[in-house]
Amino acid sequence: MRKRIIAGNWKMYKMMDEAKSFVAEVKGRLPETELVEAVICPPSLFLAELVNQSEGTSLKIGAQTMHDAAEGAYTGEVSPNMLADLNVQYVILGHSERRQYFNETDESVNRKVLAAFANGLTPIVCVGESLEEREGGKTVERVALQVNKAFEGVSADQAKEAIIAYEPIWAIGTGKTATAEDANDVCKEIRHEIGKLYDKNTASAIRIQYGGSVKPANIGELLSMEHIDGALVGGASLEADSFVKMIEVATHE
Ligand SMILES: O=C(CO)COP(=O)(O)O
């Protein structure tokens, strides 16, 4: 059985004190379980502090983005080596907000995925269609293309460790969730695509999250679906209570 993974994407929210209080509150309350991984992806400024603070607990820390180069004249960026050096374990790549506002493309996402693996980081690769694409019946085509591009040059052994987050753009921060069935259908197609790119074993090993207005009230239904192995959560991951609640639901459902 695939281990579930619930990751909080904090985006550009919280001050350092609030971030530290969150971790202090959450770390004693996470259920002891081998069934679910709990990850928080704070703004990069807080990474070092939160990695240290969560050491020795089951809470893991991820970054929200990174550059693909080891170092260089790239003002404002952080490198994969820097993240690995801090003991950051995960990195979100290709989030639709990065694609929309920061010019990330399928090609740059692919370079970053390769760089993540080269540095021992686990990528959470985001894919998802716009409302226009969904209404035009282009969802599967769009998402399949993103998956194919993102995994170019990635070995089957690496792909087995990767996380894909299916986040329909129209469901992010809007309160609109894809129905559990619709989300599962697309996650199934993503798994099928991984099967075509690699093999059956890789397709059944890779973990696929759903993201887009996930909260304690709807996470159980989403996780009950065959192809949904976790969630990438924005707004509802900002409060300790609601984050812990989602981990609890993931542990029990
Ligand atoms: O973008 C998201 C997570 O990466 C989803 O955000 P919301 O959960 O706030 O809709």
The ligand as an SDF file (V2000), in Angstrom:
LIG
                    3D

 10  9  0  0  0  0  0  0  0  0999 V2000
   -2.4130   25.5720   -4.3120 O   0  0  0  0  0  0  0  0  0  0  0  0
   -2.7560   24.7880   -3.4420 C   0  0  0  0  0  0  0  0  0  0  0  0
   -1.7650   23.9340   -2.7620 C   0  0  0  0  0  0  0  0  0  0  0  0
   -0.5560   23.9250   -3.4490 O   0  0  0  0  0  0  0  0  0  0  0  0
   -4.1660   24.6900   -3.0050 C   0  0  0  0  0  0  0  0  0  0  0  0
   -4.4940   25.8280   -2.3080 O   0  0  0  0  0  0  0  0  0  0  0  0
   -5.8860   25.8670   -1.4860 P   0  0  0  0  0  0  0  0  0  0  0  0
   -5.8950   24.6190   -0.6400 O   0  0  0  0  0  0  0  0  0  0  0  0
   -5.8010   27.1290   -0.6800 O   0  0  0  0  0  0  0  0  0  0  0  0
   -6.9710   25.8470   -2.5200 O   0  0  0  0  0  0  0  0  0  0  0  0
  1  2  2  0
  2  3  1  0
  2  5  1  0
  3  4  1  0
  5  6  1  0
  6  7  1  0
  7  8  2  0
  7  9  1  0
  7 10  1  0
M  END
$$$$
